[in-house]
Amino acid sequence: MSVIVRNLAKHYGEQKAVNQISFEAKPGRILGFLGPNGAGKSTTMKMLTGYLQPTSGEAEIAGKSVQLAPLEIKKLIGYLPENTPLYLEMYVREFLSFVAETYGLKNVSQRVEEVIKLVGLVQEQHKKIGMLSKGYKQRVGLAQAIIHQPQVLILDEPTSGLDPNQLSDIRALIKNLGSDRTVIISTHIMQEVEALCDDVIIINKGVLVANSSVADLKKEHPTASLEEIFKKLTR
Ligand SMILES: Nc1ncnc2c1ncn2[C@@H]1O[C@H](COP(=O)(O)OP(=O)(O)OP(=O)(O)O)[C@@H](O)[C@H]1O
């Protein structure tokens, strides 16, 4: 299932937070979404998930318009928002069962069991979410994003706050999920792009300044590291 974005824009008064961007994310590939703080990444992701209405332009997932078919779209995508908003008073299993029921899944307890194992939450599964460390909260966020086995994953800084061990576990999980899904992941970590992403888009002040495969971007700038390329394009 492809994600196709055409001339998408979001204006807040005079500010063009996202200014007419177009790109495509393809199945079986992981697209890295990069840009400096305030460039418009989260705003774009919120428009892709139907959480925010665009000022103009359109986003399409599996041939369906996000704006015209918001409920259908929500069944197809898994979304991990920035800062992992969660119900802190709920227990891990209780929360994941609640999310599974919201999606109308059958075999809720079996699926909850599966995702708990998949994201490495077995040790923490009986705790209240509010008691978990940041990294484990992030895992709960990831679990709720994949519980309904969506074909499209939109992950806003999924590895922020993880320790090095957790980082490699979660990256391996995302890589694995990306083998047969469409994944869009925003990040500030260039090693993550190297380790995970097939394609990359870079946004600066609401405008796309790069849109290609990671390999092609490196070919275009043969002597520069990804970090240097990023700096050059976003200054
Ligand atoms: N509700 C809002 N009202 C007004 N301006 C907003 C609103 N939401 C976002 N913005 C502005 O839009 C711009 C883009 O913000 P956005 O959160 O999309 O950036 P980002 O690329 O995700 O940044 P970061 O890397 O820091 O998370 C920023 O200048 C931000 O202040």
The ligand as a MOL file (V3000), in Angstrom:
LIG
                    3D

  0  0  0     0  0            999 V3000
M  V30 BEGIN CTAB
M  V30 COUNTS 31 33 0 0 0
M  V30 BEGIN ATOM
M  V30 1 N -1.2200 24.2660 16.4200 0
M  V30 2 C -0.2700 25.0700 15.9350 0
M  V30 3 N -0.4440 26.4000 15.8560 0
M  V30 4 C 0.5070 27.2210 15.3490 0
M  V30 5 N 1.6950 26.7890 14.8910 0
M  V30 6 C 1.9350 25.4700 14.9410 0
M  V30 7 C 0.9720 24.5320 15.4640 0
M  V30 8 N 1.4990 23.2850 15.3710 0
M  V30 9 C 2.7230 23.4350 14.8300 0
M  V30 10 N 2.9890 24.7440 14.5760 0
M  V30 11 C 4.2270 25.2880 13.9660 0
M  V30 12 O 4.4700 24.6080 12.7460 0
M  V30 13 C 5.8810 24.4120 12.5680 0
M  V30 14 C 6.1490 22.9460 12.2920 0
M  V30 15 O 6.0000 22.2010 13.5010 0
M  V30 16 P 6.2030 20.6230 13.5760 0
M  V30 17 O 5.8200 20.1870 14.9520 0
M  V30 18 O 5.5160 19.9820 12.4330 0
M  V30 19 O 7.7840 20.4970 13.3670 0
M  V30 20 P 8.7120 19.2140 13.4520 0
M  V30 21 O 9.4710 19.1530 12.1780 0
M  V30 22 O 7.9350 17.9960 13.8180 0
M  V30 23 O 9.7170 19.6320 14.6190 0
M  V30 24 P 10.5020 18.7400 15.7560 0
M  V30 25 O 11.6680 18.0910 15.0480 0
M  V30 26 O 10.9690 19.8050 16.7030 0
M  V30 27 O 9.5480 17.7770 16.3580 0
M  V30 28 C 6.5490 24.9670 13.8080 0
M  V30 29 O 7.0180 26.2610 13.5370 0
M  V30 30 C 5.4360 24.9930 14.8390 0
M  V30 31 O 5.6230 26.0130 15.7920 0
M  V30 END ATOM
M  V30 BEGIN BOND
M  V30 1 1 1 2
M  V30 2 1 2 3
M  V30 3 2 2 7
M  V30 4 2 3 4
M  V30 5 1 4 5
M  V30 6 2 5 6
M  V30 7 1 6 7
M  V30 8 1 6 10
M  V30 9 1 7 8
M  V30 10 2 8 9
M  V30 11 1 9 10
M  V30 12 1 10 11
M  V30 13 1 11 12
M  V30 14 1 11 30
M  V30 15 1 12 13
M  V30 16 1 13 14
M  V30 17 1 13 28
M  V30 18 1 14 15
M  V30 19 1 15 16
M  V30 20 2 16 17
M  V30 21 1 16 18
M  V30 22 1 16 19
M  V30 23 1 19 20
M  V30 24 2 20 21
M  V30 25 1 20 22
M  V30 26 1 20 23
M  V30 27 1 23 24
M  V30 28 2 24 25
M  V30 29 1 24 26
M  V30 30 1 24 27
M  V30 31 1 28 29
M  V30 32 1 28 30
M  V30 33 1 30 31
M  V30 END BOND
M  V30 END CTAB
M  END
